[in-house]
Amino acid sequence: PGPGPGPGPGPGGWSVPAGKDWDFSSSDIFSGLNIDPNTLVKKLDLDSRSIISSRTGLEEKPILSKKEKMKLRKERWLQKIESVKLAKQKQKAEAKRKATPVVGDMQPLMEALPELSDLT
């Protein structure tokens, strides 16, 4: 005779009367709770709003036509392409300078030295 259903200590040594184990369906959890609906209403005035929410409410985004949106998108795309081209050109020029025999890349040294106009 081991632990099983019936009277006496249940699993873990708890004494549970038969039919009373974890039955919440018949009991009303919120029976003694009274909530006033007026306390649930919350109004935010400008003083109590956070900085982020007050900023988003004040400024209005300009309404752009579809053509304008497409133009802006194309401009951003062209700028991105241009920046990639420029980065490749810089990388290519640096590789060319590094390939110069004996001297190597002198550009960082030139940038580090002050100009003659600054010295006088």
N, C-alpha and C positions, 0 to 999 in steps of 0.2 A: 504494500500500500504506500504509494508515493504521493507527491502533490498532485492534486487533480481537482476537478470541479466538485463542489460540495462545501458543507460548513467546515469551519476550522481555518487554520492559517493558509493563506494563498501563497502565490509565488512571492518570494522575497520576505516571507515571514509576516505579512500583513494579514490581519484578521478582517475579512470582508464578509458581511452577511450575504446570503444567496440572493441574487437578483438585483443587488444594489451596486454592482461594479461598473463604474464609469458610464452611467446612463444619463447623459445630459439632455436627451431629446424631450423628456417630460418636464424638466425644470426650466423656468424662465430666468435667464441670467440677468436681464435688465428690468425685473419686476419692481424693484425699489428705487429705480433711478428716475428722477424728475429733472428734465432739462427745459429751461425757459427758452423759447425760440428767439427772444430778443437778444439773448447773449450770443447767439450764433451769428448774428448779423455783424459784419465787420466793415467799417468804412475807413478808407485810407485818405488822409488829407495830404497836402503837399509836404508838410513838415515831417510826417512819419514815413514817407516813401524813401526808398534807398536811392543812392546817387544814380545807379545804373537805370532803374526804372523811370526816374524823373528825366533823365537825358533822352531816353528812347521815346518818351511821350511828347516832348517839346518839338524836336526837329522833324520836319516832314521831308520825305524823300521826293525828289522831283520826278514827275511822271514822264517817262521817256517813251517815244514811239519805238516800234520794232526796228525801224531803220537806224535810229540813233543807237539802240542797244547793239545792233550788228556792227555799226561803225566803231563803237568803243571796244567791242570784242576783237575786231580785226586789228585795231591799233595796238591793243595789249599783246596780241599774237605776234605782230610785226616787231614790237619792242623786244619780245622774248627771243625771236629769231636773231635780231640784231645783236643782242647781248651774247648769244651763243657764238655768233660769227666773230665778235670782238675777242671773246675768250680764246677761241681757236687761233686767231691771229697772234695774240700775245704768247700763247703756248708755242706756236711755231717759231716766232722770233726768238724766244728764250732758248729753244732747242738749237736754233741756228747759231746763236751766240756761244752756247756751251760747246758746240762742235768746233769752234775756232781753236786751232792748235796752240799750245804753250800758254797763251794768255787766259783762255776760258771766258767765262761770263764776267764782263767788266761793269755791266749795268748796275748791279747792286752797290758796287763801290762808288760809282758816279753819283748815285742817288744819296749815298751816305755822306759824301763830302759837301761842305758848304760852298756856295758860289763865291766868286771873287768879289762881286758887288756887296755881299754880306760881310766880307772880311774888312773892307775899307770904310 
